[in-house]
Amino acid sequence: MTESMIGTFQRAGETTWQDRHGYDFAKIRIPGLTNPSQNRH
């Protein structure tokens, strides 16, 4: 668990969002290579 998951909000009514995606390079014949990405705001 990270600080962004358990951290406190600074203002009443403040919200957050998270976006996760990735790419598996096996689809273009490079097995074992992946590129995960995660964005938080």
ABEGO torsion letter per residue (X at the ends): XBAAAABBBABBGBBBBBBBBBBBAAAAGBBGBBBBBBBBX
